[in-house]
Amino acid sequence: VISVTNVKNTQYATQLLAQTSLRNILGTKSLQEILTDREAIAASMQSHLDEGTDPWGVKVERVEIKDVRLPQSMQRSMAAEAEASREARAKVIAAEGEQKASRQLKEAADVIAESPI
């Protein structure tokens, strides 16, 4: 009865509330949290939705996050970041190898310098 007097289309109003709640919740999370904490996000969504729809006489029983899709531009950015990270690690490994080789060359030079001829 409450929903009839306050909200004309409870399904549409609930859908809009779900969208805004999801945006608000996801805005506080990192991408890693979004990908790994779906259950916690769904529980938070259910709490927000149930609280928001209670005055309309609507009970939200379950919220599920089935899939997380990223925009193409974000996928490209993440791929570029991963590539840069791999290149940086490769450079560090190469530099460590060169440092080790130069230490060994110095040790060899020291041994040769100390040898009587």
VMD Tcl script that builds the backbone (N, CA, C; Angstrom):
set m [mol new atoms 351]
animate dup $m
set s [atomselect $m all]
$s set {name element resname resid chain x y z} {
  {N N VAL 1 A 0.833 -1.189 0.000}
  {CA C VAL 1 A 0.000 0.000 0.000}
  {C C VAL 1 A 0.878 1.253 0.000}
  {N N ILE 2 A 1.951 1.240 0.755}
  {CA C ILE 2 A 2.833 2.407 0.816}
  {C C ILE 2 A 3.425 2.698 -0.557}
  {N N SER 3 A 3.816 1.644 -1.275}
  {CA C SER 3 A 4.445 1.846 -2.579}
  {C C SER 3 A 3.480 2.457 -3.580}
  {N N VAL 4 A 2.202 2.179 -3.455}
  {CA C VAL 4 A 1.213 2.720 -4.386}
  {C C VAL 4 A 1.081 4.225 -4.204}
  {N N THR 5 A 1.164 4.706 -2.992}
  {CA C THR 5 A 0.990 6.138 -2.746}
  {C C THR 5 A 2.275 6.937 -2.937}
  {N N ASN 6 A 3.429 6.337 -2.700}
  {CA C ASN 6 A 4.693 7.080 -2.779}
  {C C ASN 6 A 5.436 6.903 -4.100}
  {N N VAL 7 A 5.398 5.722 -4.670}
  {CA C VAL 7 A 6.153 5.418 -5.879}
  {C C VAL 7 A 5.224 4.736 -6.864}
  {N N LYS 8 A 5.187 5.258 -8.093}
  {CA C LYS 8 A 4.269 4.695 -9.089}
  {C C LYS 8 A 4.789 3.389 -9.684}
  {N N ASN 9 A 6.094 3.297 -9.915}
  {CA C ASN 9 A 6.669 2.105 -10.528}
  {C C ASN 9 A 7.815 1.615 -9.644}
  {N N THR 10 A 7.501 0.716 -8.716}
  {CA C THR 10 A 8.517 0.264 -7.755}
  {C C THR 10 A 9.658 -0.495 -8.431}
  {N N GLN 11 A 9.363 -1.227 -9.487}
  {CA C GLN 11 A 10.416 -1.982 -10.166}
  {C C GLN 11 A 11.434 -1.021 -10.790}
  {N N TYR 12 A 10.946 0.005 -11.463}
  {CA C TYR 12 A 11.832 0.986 -12.084}
  {C C TYR 12 A 12.594 1.771 -11.011}
  {N N ALA 13 A 11.904 2.170 -9.958}
  {CA C ALA 13 A 12.548 2.923 -8.880}
  {C C ALA 13 A 13.620 2.076 -8.195}
  {N N THR 14 A 13.340 0.800 -8.009}
  {CA C THR 14 A 14.321 -0.100 -7.402}
  {C C THR 14 A 15.528 -0.269 -8.318}
  {N N GLN 15 A 15.280 -0.354 -9.610}
  {CA C GLN 15 A 16.371 -0.478 -10.578}
  {C C GLN 15 A 17.265 0.766 -10.548}
  {N N LEU 16 A 16.660 1.937 -10.515}
  {CA C LEU 16 A 17.451 3.173 -10.442}
  {C C LEU 16 A 18.245 3.243 -9.142}
  {N N LEU 17 A 17.597 2.860 -8.042}
  {CA C LEU 17 A 18.282 2.853 -6.752}
  {C C LEU 17 A 19.455 1.871 -6.776}
  {N N ALA 18 A 19.260 0.724 -7.415}
  {CA C ALA 18 A 20.335 -0.270 -7.521}
  {C C ALA 18 A 21.511 0.295 -8.310}
  {N N GLN 19 A 21.227 0.989 -9.399}
  {CA C GLN 19 A 22.304 1.559 -10.217}
  {C C GLN 19 A 23.098 2.602 -9.435}
  {N N THR 20 A 22.399 3.507 -8.770}
  {CA C THR 20 A 23.111 4.551 -8.023}
  {C C THR 20 A 23.855 3.957 -6.832}
  {N N SER 21 A 23.258 2.982 -6.164}
  {CA C SER 21 A 23.937 2.340 -5.034}
  {C C SER 21 A 25.197 1.630 -5.506}
  {N N LEU 22 A 25.090 0.920 -6.623}
  {CA C LEU 22 A 26.248 0.207 -7.154}
  {C C LEU 22 A 27.358 1.185 -7.522}
  {N N ARG 23 A 27.003 2.277 -8.171}
  {CA C ARG 23 A 28.023 3.282 -8.529}
  {C C ARG 23 A 28.689 3.848 -7.281}
  {N N ASN 24 A 27.895 4.143 -6.258}
  {CA C ASN 24 A 28.455 4.696 -5.023}
  {C C ASN 24 A 29.392 3.708 -4.339}
  {N N ILE 25 A 28.991 2.455 -4.279}
  {CA C ILE 25 A 29.816 1.439 -3.619}
  {C C ILE 25 A 31.090 1.175 -4.416}
  {N N LEU 26 A 30.963 1.014 -5.738}
  {CA C LEU 26 A 32.136 0.727 -6.564}
  {C C LEU 26 A 33.106 1.897 -6.593}
  {N N GLY 27 A 32.587 3.107 -6.426}
  {CA C GLY 27 A 33.442 4.286 -6.419}
  {C C GLY 27 A 34.400 4.327 -5.241}
  {N N THR 28 A 34.117 3.555 -4.204}
  {CA C THR 28 A 34.983 3.532 -3.023}
  {C C THR 28 A 35.958 2.360 -3.042}
  {N N LYS 29 A 35.905 1.536 -4.086}
  {CA C LYS 29 A 36.724 0.319 -4.145}
  {C C LYS 29 A 37.796 0.429 -5.223}
  {N N SER 30 A 38.879 -0.280 -5.000}
  {CA C SER 30 A 39.898 -0.403 -6.049}
  {C C SER 30 A 39.452 -1.491 -7.017}
  {N N LEU 31 A 40.082 -1.531 -8.177}
  {CA C LEU 31 A 39.728 -2.551 -9.165}
  {C C LEU 31 A 39.954 -3.949 -8.601}
  {N N GLN 32 A 41.045 -4.118 -7.874}
  {CA C GLN 32 A 41.336 -5.428 -7.278}
  {C C GLN 32 A 40.228 -5.842 -6.310}
  {N N GLU 33 A 39.756 -4.897 -5.489}
  {CA C GLU 33 A 38.668 -5.205 -4.547}
  {C C GLU 33 A 37.388 -5.560 -5.298}
  {N N ILE 34 A 37.119 -4.850 -6.374}
  {CA C ILE 34 A 35.911 -5.128 -7.163}
  {C C ILE 34 A 35.967 -6.534 -7.735}
  {N N LEU 35 A 37.129 -6.934 -8.205}
  {CA C LEU 35 A 37.255 -8.252 -8.823}
  {C C LEU 35 A 37.242 -9.386 -7.804}
  {N N THR 36 A 37.717 -9.130 -6.589}
  {CA C THR 36 A 37.846 -10.214 -5.613}
  {C C THR 36 A 36.767 -10.238 -4.540}
  {N N ASP 37 A 36.140 -9.116 -4.254}
  {CA C ASP 37 A 35.187 -9.044 -3.136}
  {C C ASP 37 A 33.745 -8.915 -3.598}
  {N N ARG 38 A 33.348 -9.706 -4.553}
  {CA C ARG 38 A 31.983 -9.610 -5.080}
  {C C ARG 38 A 30.930 -9.865 -4.013}
  {N N GLU 39 A 31.173 -10.852 -3.135}
  {CA C GLU 39 A 30.182 -11.175 -2.106}
  {C C GLU 39 A 29.981 -10.004 -1.147}
  {N N ALA 40 A 31.078 -9.370 -0.737}
  {CA C ALA 40 A 30.979 -8.235 0.181}
  {C C ALA 40 A 30.261 -7.065 -0.487}
  {N N ILE 41 A 30.552 -6.838 -1.748}
  {CA C ILE 41 A 29.882 -5.763 -2.485}
  {C C ILE 41 A 28.397 -6.073 -2.612}
  {N N ALA 42 A 28.068 -7.326 -2.918}
  {CA C ALA 42 A 26.662 -7.725 -3.043}
  {C C ALA 42 A 25.931 -7.564 -1.714}
  {N N ALA 43 A 26.578 -7.925 -0.611}
  {CA C ALA 43 A 25.950 -7.775 0.706}
  {C C ALA 43 A 25.707 -6.307 1.026}
  {N N SER 44 A 26.671 -5.468 0.699}
  {CA C SER 44 A 26.507 -4.029 0.919}
  {C C SER 44 A 25.382 -3.470 0.053}
  {N N MET 45 A 25.338 -3.932 -1.193}
  {CA C MET 45 A 24.254 -3.516 -2.103}
  {C C MET 45 A 22.897 -3.914 -1.546}
  {N N GLN 46 A 22.789 -5.149 -1.082}
  {CA C GLN 46 A 21.511 -5.629 -0.560}
  {C C GLN 46 A 21.082 -4.786 0.633}
  {N N SER 47 A 22.015 -4.478 1.502}
  {CA C SER 47 A 21.703 -3.655 2.671}
  {C C SER 47 A 21.202 -2.276 2.252}
  {N N HIS 48 A 21.919 -1.631 1.314}
  {CA C HIS 48 A 21.503 -0.306 0.835}
  {C C HIS 48 A 20.133 -0.356 0.159}
  {N N LEU 49 A 19.947 -1.357 -0.685}
  {CA C LEU 49 A 18.680 -1.464 -1.413}
  {C C LEU 49 A 17.521 -1.766 -0.480}
  {N N ASP 50 A 17.744 -2.677 0.453}
  {CA C ASP 50 A 16.670 -3.040 1.373}
  {C C ASP 50 A 16.268 -1.835 2.221}
  {N N GLU 51 A 17.270 -1.084 2.643}
  {CA C GLU 51 A 16.998 0.124 3.433}
  {C C GLU 51 A 16.251 1.170 2.602}
  {N N GLY 52 A 16.663 1.321 1.338}
  {CA C GLY 52 A 16.043 2.324 0.474}
  {C C GLY 52 A 14.647 1.963 0.011}
  {N N THR 53 A 14.383 0.668 -0.161}
  {CA C THR 53 A 13.073 0.247 -0.669}
  {C C THR 53 A 12.084 -0.093 0.434}
  {N N ASP 54 A 12.544 -0.166 1.669}
  {CA C ASP 54 A 11.649 -0.502 2.785}
  {C C ASP 54 A 10.457 0.452 2.891}
  {N N PRO 55 A 10.659 1.773 2.733}
  {CA C PRO 55 A 9.495 2.669 2.804}
  {C C PRO 55 A 8.471 2.428 1.692}
  {N N TRP 56 A 8.876 1.760 0.626}
  {CA C TRP 56 A 7.954 1.487 -0.477}
  {C C TRP 56 A 7.219 0.166 -0.283}
  {N N GLY 57 A 7.595 -0.573 0.747}
  {CA C GLY 57 A 6.989 -1.874 0.966}
  {C C GLY 57 A 7.638 -2.959 0.131}
  {N N VAL 58 A 8.876 -2.723 -0.325}
  {CA C VAL 58 A 9.600 -3.689 -1.153}
  {C C VAL 58 A 10.722 -4.288 -0.316}
  {N N LYS 59 A 10.879 -5.605 -0.370}
  {CA C LYS 59 A 11.944 -6.308 0.351}
  {C C LYS 59 A 12.929 -6.882 -0.666}
  {N N VAL 60 A 14.187 -6.470 -0.583}
  {CA C VAL 60 A 15.236 -7.004 -1.454}
  {C C VAL 60 A 15.813 -8.226 -0.752}
  {N N GLU 61 A 15.630 -9.381 -1.369}
  {CA C GLU 61 A 16.050 -10.628 -0.735}
  {C C GLU 61 A 17.460 -11.056 -1.111}
  {N N ARG 62 A 17.903 -10.721 -2.320}
  {CA C ARG 62 A 19.212 -11.195 -2.757}
  {C C ARG 62 A 19.773 -10.271 -3.832}
  {N N VAL 63 A 21.073 -10.071 -3.777}
  {CA C VAL 63 A 21.793 -9.325 -4.813}
  {C C VAL 63 A 22.974 -10.191 -5.235}
  {N N GLU 64 A 23.150 -10.365 -6.534}
  {CA C GLU 64 A 24.282 -11.129 -7.066}
  {C C GLU 64 A 25.033 -10.283 -8.081}
  {N N ILE 65 A 26.339 -10.363 -8.028}
  {CA C ILE 65 A 27.174 -9.740 -9.053}
  {C C ILE 65 A 27.711 -10.888 -9.890}
  {N N LYS 66 A 27.176 -11.026 -11.085}
  {CA C LYS 66 A 27.521 -12.172 -11.926}
  {C C LYS 66 A 28.802 -11.955 -12.718}
  {N N ASP 67 A 28.999 -10.755 -13.227}
  {CA C ASP 67 A 30.112 -10.528 -14.134}
  {C C ASP 67 A 30.610 -9.103 -13.970}
  {N N VAL 68 A 31.903 -8.926 -14.107}
  {CA C VAL 68 A 32.501 -7.593 -14.082}
  {C C VAL 68 A 33.130 -7.377 -15.447}
  {N N ARG 69 A 32.607 -6.411 -16.188}
  {CA C ARG 69 A 33.137 -6.100 -17.522}
  {C C ARG 69 A 33.785 -4.727 -17.497}
  {N N LEU 70 A 34.989 -4.677 -18.010}
  {CA C LEU 70 A 35.724 -3.418 -18.057}
  {C C LEU 70 A 35.629 -2.824 -19.454}
  {N N PRO 71 A 35.582 -1.493 -19.547}
  {CA C PRO 71 A 35.588 -0.854 -20.864}
  {C C PRO 71 A 36.893 -1.175 -21.603}
  {N N GLN 72 A 36.817 -1.178 -22.939}
  {CA C GLN 72 A 37.992 -1.486 -23.762}
  {C C GLN 72 A 39.168 -0.567 -23.438}
  {N N SER 73 A 38.879 0.716 -23.209}
  {CA C SER 73 A 39.967 1.658 -22.928}
  {C C SER 73 A 40.683 1.278 -21.635}
  {N N MET 74 A 39.930 0.821 -20.632}
  {CA C MET 74 A 40.547 0.420 -19.372}
  {C C MET 74 A 41.339 -0.875 -19.553}
  {N N GLN 75 A 40.821 -1.785 -20.360}
  {CA C GLN 75 A 41.546 -3.027 -20.631}
  {C C GLN 75 A 42.882 -2.726 -21.308}
  {N N ARG 76 A 42.868 -1.785 -22.265}
  {CA C ARG 76 A 44.114 -1.408 -22.948}
  {C C ARG 76 A 45.087 -0.755 -21.966}
  {N N SER 77 A 44.561 0.108 -21.107}
  {CA C SER 77 A 45.419 0.772 -20.121}
  {C C SER 77 A 46.052 -0.236 -19.173}
  {N N MET 78 A 45.249 -1.205 -18.735}
  {CA C MET 78 A 45.772 -2.228 -17.828}
  {C C MET 78 A 46.819 -3.092 -18.523}
  {N N ALA 79 A 46.600 -3.407 -19.793}
  {CA C ALA 79 A 47.570 -4.201 -20.546}
  {C C ALA 79 A 48.875 -3.422 -20.709}
  {N N ALA 80 A 48.772 -2.125 -20.997}
  {CA C ALA 80 A 49.972 -1.295 -21.144}
  {C C ALA 80 A 50.723 -1.202 -19.820}
  {N N GLU 81 A 49.989 -1.067 -18.729}
  {CA C GLU 81 A 50.617 -1.000 -17.405}
  {C C GLU 81 A 51.319 -2.318 -17.075}
  {N N ALA 82 A 50.672 -3.432 -17.378}
  {CA C ALA 82 A 51.279 -4.741 -17.121}
  {C C ALA 82 A 52.540 -4.923 -17.958}
  {N N GLU 83 A 52.495 -4.487 -19.208}
  {CA C GLU 83 A 53.662 -4.589 -20.089}
  {C C GLU 83 A 54.813 -3.743 -19.551}
  {N N ALA 84 A 54.512 -2.527 -19.114}
  {CA C ALA 84 A 55.544 -1.652 -18.558}
  {C C ALA 84 A 56.148 -2.271 -17.296}
  {N N SER 85 A 55.317 -2.889 -16.489}
  {CA C SER 85 A 55.795 -3.538 -15.270}
  {C C SER 85 A 56.715 -4.714 -15.604}
  {N N ARG 86 A 56.331 -5.510 -16.598}
  {CA C ARG 86 A 57.179 -6.635 -17.023}
  {C C ARG 86 A 58.521 -6.135 -17.556}
  {N N GLU 87 A 58.481 -5.074 -18.356}
  {CA C GLU 87 A 59.724 -4.517 -18.901}
  {C C GLU 87 A 60.623 -3.994 -17.787}
  {N N ALA 88 A 60.028 -3.349 -16.793}
  {CA C ALA 88 A 60.809 -2.824 -15.675}
  {C C ALA 88 A 61.474 -3.963 -14.905}
  {N N ARG 89 A 60.717 -5.044 -14.660}
  {CA C ARG 89 A 61.296 -6.199 -13.961}
  {C C ARG 89 A 62.430 -6.819 -14.780}
  {N N ALA 90 A 62.242 -6.898 -16.090}
  {CA C ALA 90 A 63.280 -7.465 -16.961}
  {C C ALA 90 A 64.550 -6.617 -16.903}
  {N N LYS 91 A 64.400 -5.299 -16.871}
  {CA C LYS 91 A 65.567 -4.416 -16.797}
  {C C LYS 91 A 66.296 -4.588 -15.468}
  {N N VAL 92 A 65.543 -4.738 -14.387}
  {CA C VAL 92 A 66.160 -4.939 -13.071}
  {C C VAL 92 A 66.935 -6.253 -13.058}
  {N N ILE 93 A 66.336 -7.303 -13.594}
  {CA C ILE 93 A 67.008 -8.609 -13.639}
  {C C ILE 93 A 68.275 -8.525 -14.486}
  {N N ALA 94 A 68.196 -7.848 -15.629}
  {CA C ALA 94 A 69.374 -7.694 -16.493}
  {C C ALA 94 A 70.465 -6.904 -15.778}
  {N N ALA 95 A 70.090 -5.844 -15.078}
  {CA C ALA 95 A 71.071 -5.026 -14.357}
  {C C ALA 95 A 71.728 -5.832 -13.241}
  {N N GLU 96 A 70.938 -6.646 -12.539}
  {CA C GLU 96 A 71.512 -7.490 -11.487}
  {C C GLU 96 A 72.491 -8.500 -12.085}
  {N N GLY 97 A 72.156 -9.049 -13.248}
  {CA C GLY 97 A 73.058 -9.985 -13.927}
  {C C GLY 97 A 74.359 -9.316 -14.331}
  {N N GLU 98 A 74.271 -8.114 -14.861}
  {CA C GLU 98 A 75.477 -7.376 -15.256}
  {C C GLU 98 A 76.335 -7.044 -14.037}
  {N N GLN 99 A 75.676 -6.693 -12.941}
  {CA C GLN 99 A 76.405 -6.369 -11.715}
  {C C GLN 99 A 77.152 -7.611 -11.202}
  {N N LYS 100 A 76.490 -8.744 -11.236}
  {CA C LYS 100 A 77.117 -9.994 -10.797}
  {C C LYS 100 A 78.297 -10.345 -11.704}
  {N N ALA 101 A 78.127 -10.186 -13.016}
  {CA C ALA 101 A 79.202 -10.488 -13.962}
  {C C ALA 101 A 80.387 -9.565 -13.742}
  {N N SER 102 A 80.127 -8.291 -13.485}
  {CA C SER 102 A 81.240 -7.367 -13.292}
  {C C SER 102 A 81.971 -7.649 -11.986}
  {N N ARG 103 A 81.260 -8.118 -10.953}
  {CA C ARG 103 A 81.940 -8.513 -9.708}
  {C C ARG 103 A 82.871 -9.702 -9.970}
  {N N GLN 104 A 82.372 -10.659 -10.731}
  {CA C GLN 104 A 83.186 -11.836 -11.034}
  {C C GLN 104 A 84.408 -11.461 -11.879}
  {N N LEU 105 A 84.237 -10.536 -12.814}
  {CA C LEU 105 A 85.378 -10.071 -13.616}
  {C C LEU 105 A 86.407 -9.363 -12.738}
  {N N LYS 106 A 85.926 -8.574 -11.778}
  {CA C LYS 106 A 86.840 -7.876 -10.861}
  {C C LYS 106 A 87.605 -8.883 -10.019}
  {N N GLU 107 A 86.892 -9.905 -9.512}
  {CA C GLU 107 A 87.561 -10.940 -8.718}
  {C C GLU 107 A 88.622 -11.656 -9.556}
  {N N ALA 108 A 88.280 -11.946 -10.805}
  {CA C ALA 108 A 89.247 -12.604 -11.691}
  {C C ALA 108 A 90.447 -11.697 -11.939}
  {N N ALA 109 A 90.198 -10.411 -12.138}
  {CA C ALA 109 A 91.296 -9.460 -12.363}
  {C C ALA 109 A 92.175 -9.361 -11.124}
  {N N ASP 110 A 91.559 -9.375 -9.933}
  {CA C ASP 110 A 92.334 -9.322 -8.687}
  {C C ASP 110 A 93.217 -10.558 -8.540}
  {N N VAL 111 A 92.679 -11.723 -8.889}
  {CA C VAL 111 A 93.459 -12.964 -8.807}
  {C C VAL 111 A 94.634 -12.907 -9.773}
  {N N ILE 112 A 94.389 -12.437 -10.981}
  {CA C ILE 112 A 95.461 -12.337 -11.980}
  {C C ILE 112 A 96.510 -11.327 -11.534}
  {N N ALA 113 A 96.068 -10.212 -10.948}
  {CA C ALA 113 A 97.004 -9.174 -10.509}
  {C C ALA 113 A 97.892 -9.674 -9.377}
  {N N GLU 114 A 97.380 -10.544 -8.532}
  {CA C GLU 114 A 98.157 -11.055 -7.404}
  {C C GLU 114 A 99.085 -12.203 -7.811}
  {N N SER 115 A 98.888 -12.785 -8.967}
  {CA C SER 115 A 99.704 -13.923 -9.416}
  {C C SER 115 A 101.084 -13.440 -9.861}
  {N N PRO 116 A 102.120 -14.128 -9.367}
  {CA C PRO 116 A 103.466 -13.756 -9.841}
  {C C PRO 116 A 103.712 -14.331 -11.240}
  {N N ILE 117 A 104.306 -13.528 -12.046}
  {CA C ILE 117 A 104.602 -14.003 -13.409}
  {C C ILE 117 A 106.077 -14.141 -13.597}
}
mol reanalyze $m
mol bondsrecalc $m
mol representation Tube
mol addrep $m
